[in-house]
Each structure stands twice: as C-alpha cells, then as structure tokens.
Amino acid sequence: MENELFTEADIEEDEEEQEQDEEYDTEYKRSLKWNPELGDFVRDSSNRLVECDGYEAYAIWCYKMVQTKRDVHMAYMEEVSGNDLGVDLDGIEQEDDRETVESMLERGYREALMVNPRTESVSDFVFDWEGDSVTCSFRVSAVDWDETVQISI
C-alpha cells in the first residue's frame, strides 16, 4: 500500500484555486483614495474615507510602490506578502557614472512595478540631472487600460 501525502484530486483542486487567484488578482478593485501630497487617505466633508475606482487604485499602488524601499518594511517582504515589494536601489549611492545610476533606477522601478499582474510595461524613462541629484519620470501601461500612469520621482 502506497502512502500518498496528497491525492490527485487535492493537486487538481490546488491548481484550480491558483488559477482563480491569478484571475482575481488581475481585476481592478476599488479602494480608498490616496492623496500623495498629504501622504494620507482622502476624506469627505463628513470626515469619511473616500473610495476610488480600480484604475485609480492601481495608479495609487504604482505611486506608492516606487516610493517603498525593498526589504525595509517587514509587511512588504516576500515571506509575509508573497512578493518582494518595493524598489531595490542598494549601492546606487556609491555609483559615480550617470549611465549606471540611470540603469539601476530603471531596473529598480521596472522590477518593483512588474510584480503586479496588472502591469503591462514600464517605459519612456526620462532622467533630469541637477548636480549630483537626479529626478526620474516614466510611464506605466496597465493591462486592459487605454491610459498610462505618469510617475515622477
């Protein structure tokens, strides 16, 4: 008699659940509206939280993700969230070459945003240097959405 840890039915059930989770994960779900200037949720005149549609929620997620440093906050670590969330820019301060810095920024922002199954592409990077400081802007295209999210950091 063979001892099996999982039956074939269990394995098929797990695969079906995984497919459903992936399907669910690509939908644009409404959420709470975020004000990036205030760094807080938007409230109405009665001090109630204001909702936004799924597309705006995705844009907010993009904005917040590029501002989050990877492996700094426990809630965003892979062991907790299932994904390594945030931007990994370790070692960028030691780089003197502008091309290397731009390449590291592009890779870091792209990797941070592509963990979301709604993200189709991250492109059109523009870098503006002022002395040793750099600002970066780029576009994020989402699946099944005609508009793009413009991010400037």
VENKA-V140764 format. One record per backbone hydrogen bond with DSSP energy under -0.5 kcal/mol. NH is the residue of the N-H (numbers start at 1). CO is the residue of the C=O. E is the energy in kcal/mol with one decimal. If there is no record, write none. Layout:
NH	CO	E
NH	CO	E
//
This chain:
4	2	-0.7
11	7	-1.9
12	8	-2.5
13	9	-2.3
14	10	-2.4
15	11	-2.1
16	12	-2.2
17	13	-2.4
18	14	-2.3
19	15	-2.2
20	16	-2.3
21	17	-2.7
22	18	-2.4
23	19	-2.2
24	20	-3.0
25	21	-2.3
26	22	-0.7
26	23	-1.0
27	24	-1.3
29	27	-0.9
31	52	-1.7
33	50	-3.2
35	40	-2.9
36	34	-0.7
39	35	-2.2
40	35	-1.3
42	33	-2.2
44	48	-2.6
47	44	-2.1
50	42	-2.3
52	31	-2.6
57	53	-2.2
58	54	-2.0
59	55	-2.1
60	56	-2.4
61	57	-2.4
62	58	-2.5
63	59	-2.3
64	60	-2.7
65	61	-2.6
66	62	-1.9
67	63	-0.5
67	64	-0.6
68	65	-1.0
69	67	-0.5
70	87	-2.5
71	85	-0.5
72	69	-1.2
73	69	-0.6
74	72	-0.5
76	73	-1.7
77	74	-1.5
80	77	-1.4
81	77	-3.0
82	78	-1.8
85	76	-2.3
85	83	-1.1
87	68	-3.4
89	87	-0.8
92	89	-1.9
94	91	-0.8
95	92	-1.1
101	97	-2.1
102	98	-2.8
103	99	-2.2
104	100	-2.5
105	101	-2.5
106	102	-2.6
107	103	-2.5
108	104	-2.6
109	105	-2.8
110	106	-2.4
111	107	-2.7
112	108	-1.9
113	109	-1.9
114	110	-2.3
115	111	-0.6
116	113	-1.3
117	115	-0.5
119	116	-1.8
120	141	-2.9
121	141	-1.8
123	139	-2.6
126	137	-2.5
128	135	-2.5
129	127	-0.5
130	133	-2.9
133	130	-1.7
135	128	-2.3
137	126	-2.2
138	151	-2.2
139	123	-2.9
140	149	-2.4
141	121	-2.8
142	147	-0.6
143	118	-3.3
145	142	-1.2
149	140	-2.7
150	148	-0.6
151	138	-2.7
151	149	-0.6
153	136	-3.7
//
